[in-house]
Amino acid sequence: ALVRIFHEGADPLHKVSIIPRGMALGVTASLPIDEKHSYTKDYILAEMAVLLGGRCAEELVFGKDKITTGASNDIERVTNLARNLVCKWGMSALGPLTFGKKDEEIFLGKEIATHKDYSEKTAQTIDDQIISIVSERQEIAMNLLKQYRKELDLVANALIEKESLDYQQIKELMENYNKEASE
């Protein structure tokens, strides 16, 4: 939630909850400013940092050896976005190229198969690009959380008490804390 609030270019925070929903242990919801049909690279990178925020918060608070599987879906989504940036949307150092030829099956129920249409050297470069993009986004999320560590603890404690907070409640919580700290 804090990475969404403080990362420029991310969609605005709507609500955060620690109430489990389905397979999710909690939810951070945003409300896009306007309807989008295509996305800029900056927007995608900002959303990737937001997705890594939960894992970074765990690491920051509990330590690298105490992280959990709670962020598994977020990590999957970040990896897919990074792969699409590189292989589908031509938004990496490899330039405006696509990698991975798709063959659509004609039978219902079959998945679309992707065939490798590039060399082993290019495959390694693709992997390196994906790792680099995700690592950079993780570092940005971690740095934001370190910068706003007091706010992280404040919001976490409020969530333990109330279970859900909307953006206005978080904003008021942080404003009151900053007002008290300056007095």
C-alpha positions in Angstrom: 0.0 0.0 0.0 2.8 2.4 0.9 4.7 1.7 -2.3 1.5 2.5 -4.2 1.0 5.7 -2.3 4.6 7.0 -2.7 5.7 5.6 -6.1 5.1 8.2 -8.8 3.2 6.8 -11.7 1.4 4.0 -9.9 -2.4 3.9 -9.8 -3.8 5.6 -6.6 -4.5 3.4 -3.6 -8.2 2.8 -2.9 -8.1 0.3 0.0 -5.9 -2.2 1.8 -7.1 -5.2 3.8 -5.6 -8.0 5.8 -8.8 -10.0 5.6 -8.1 -13.2 3.6 -10.1 -13.4 0.3 -9.9 -16.7 -1.6 -6.3 -17.7 -1.8 -5.1 -14.1 -1.0 -4.0 -13.4 2.6 -5.0 -9.7 2.0 -5.6 -7.3 -0.7 -4.3 -3.9 -1.8 -6.8 -2.3 -4.2 -6.2 0.6 -6.5 -8.5 2.8 -8.6 -7.1 3.8 -12.0 -7.3 7.5 -12.7 -8.7 6.8 -16.1 -9.5 3.9 -18.4 -6.5 2.5 -20.1 -6.2 0.4 -23.3 -2.5 0.5 -23.5 0.2 1.1 -20.9 3.5 3.0 -20.8 6.7 1.4 -19.7 6.8 3.8 -16.7 3.4 2.7 -15.6 4.2 -1.0 -15.9 7.5 -0.5 -14.0 5.6 1.4 -11.2 3.0 -1.3 -10.9 5.8 -3.9 -10.7 7.4 -2.0 -7.8 4.0 -2.0 -6.1 3.6 -5.7 -6.6 7.0 -6.3 -4.9 6.1 -4.1 -2.0 4.6 -6.9 0.2 7.7 -9.1 -0.2 10.0 -6.2 0.5 8.0 -5.2 3.6 8.3 -8.8 4.9 12.0 -8.8 4.3 12.5 -5.3 5.9 10.5 -6.2 9.0 11.3 -9.8 9.6 14.6 -10.3 7.8 15.6 -12.2 4.6 15.4 -15.6 6.3 11.9 -15.1 7.6 10.1 -14.2 4.3 7.0 -16.2 3.5 5.1 -17.6 0.5 2.5 -14.8 0.9 3.7 -12.8 -2.0 3.8 -15.7 -4.5 1.0 -14.4 -6.7 2.6 -10.9 -6.8 6.0 -12.4 -7.7 4.3 -14.5 -10.5 2.6 -11.3 -11.9 5.9 -9.3 -11.7 7.7 -12.0 -13.6 5.1 -12.2 -16.3 5.1 -8.4 -16.7 8.9 -8.4 -16.9 8.8 -11.2 -19.5 6.2 -9.3 -21.5 8.3 -6.2 -21.4 11.2 -8.1 -22.9 9.6 -10.7 -25.1 6.2 -9.3 -26.2 6.2 -5.5 -26.0 9.8 -4.7 -27.1 10.5 -2.4 -24.0 13.9 -3.7 -23.0 17.5 -3.2 -24.0 16.9 -5.8 -26.7 14.8 -3.2 -28.6 11.5 -3.4 -30.4 11.6 -7.2 -31.0 9.3 -10.1 -30.0 10.6 -13.4 -28.8 8.6 -16.7 -28.7 6.4 -17.7 -31.7 2.9 -18.6 -30.6 1.1 -21.6 -32.2 -2.7 -21.6 -31.4 -4.3 -25.0 -31.1 -7.5 -25.5 -33.1 -9.1 -27.8 -30.5 -11.0 -26.4 -27.6 -9.4 -26.7 -24.2 -5.8 -26.7 -25.5 -3.4 -24.0 -24.4 -1.6 -21.8 -26.7 1.9 -23.1 -27.1 4.9 -20.8 -27.3 7.9 -22.0 -29.3 11.4 -20.8 -28.9 12.5 -18.9 -32.1 15.8 -17.6 -30.8 19.2 -18.8 -29.9 20.6 -19.9 -26.5 22.6 -16.7 -26.4 19.5 -14.6 -26.9 17.6 -16.8 -24.3 20.3 -16.0 -21.8 20.1 -12.3 -22.6 16.3 -12.4 -22.2 16.7 -14.1 -18.8 19.3 -11.4 -17.8 17.0 -8.6 -18.8 14.1 -10.1 -16.9 16.2 -10.5 -13.8 17.6 -7.0 -14.1 14.2 -5.4 -14.5 12.7 -7.3 -11.5 15.8 -6.6 -9.3 15.7 -2.9 -10.1 11.9 -2.7 -9.2 12.6 -4.6 -6.0 15.3 -2.2 -5.0 13.0 0.8 -5.7 10.3 -0.8 -3.5 12.7 -1.6 -0.7 14.2 1.9 -0.7 10.7 3.5 -0.6 9.8 1.3 2.4 13.0 2.1 4.2 12.4 5.8 3.6 8.9 5.5 5.0 9.6 2.8 7.6 7.7 4.7 10.4 4.7 5.0 8.2 5.0 1.2 7.4 4.8 0.3 11.1 2.0 2.8 11.7 -0.2 1.4 8.9 0.6 -2.2 9.8 -0.5 -1.6 13.4 -3.6 0.2 12.3 -4.4 -2.8 10.0 -4.0 -5.2 12.9 -6.5 -3.2 14.8 -9.0 -2.4 12.0 -8.3 -5.1 9.4 -9.1 -2.7 6.5 -8.2 0.9 5.7 -9.0 3.1 2.8 -6.7 5.7 1.3 -8.3 8.6 3.3 -7.8 6.7 6.6 -4.2 6.0 5.8 -3.6 9.6 4.8 -5.2 10.9 8.1 -3.2 8.4 10.1 0.1 9.6 8.6 -0.9 13.3 8.8 -1.7 12.9 12.5 1.5 11.0 13.2 3.6 13.7 11.4 1.7 16.4 13.2 2.4 14.8 16.6 6.1 14.1 15.7 6.6 17.8 14.8 5.1 19.1 18.1 
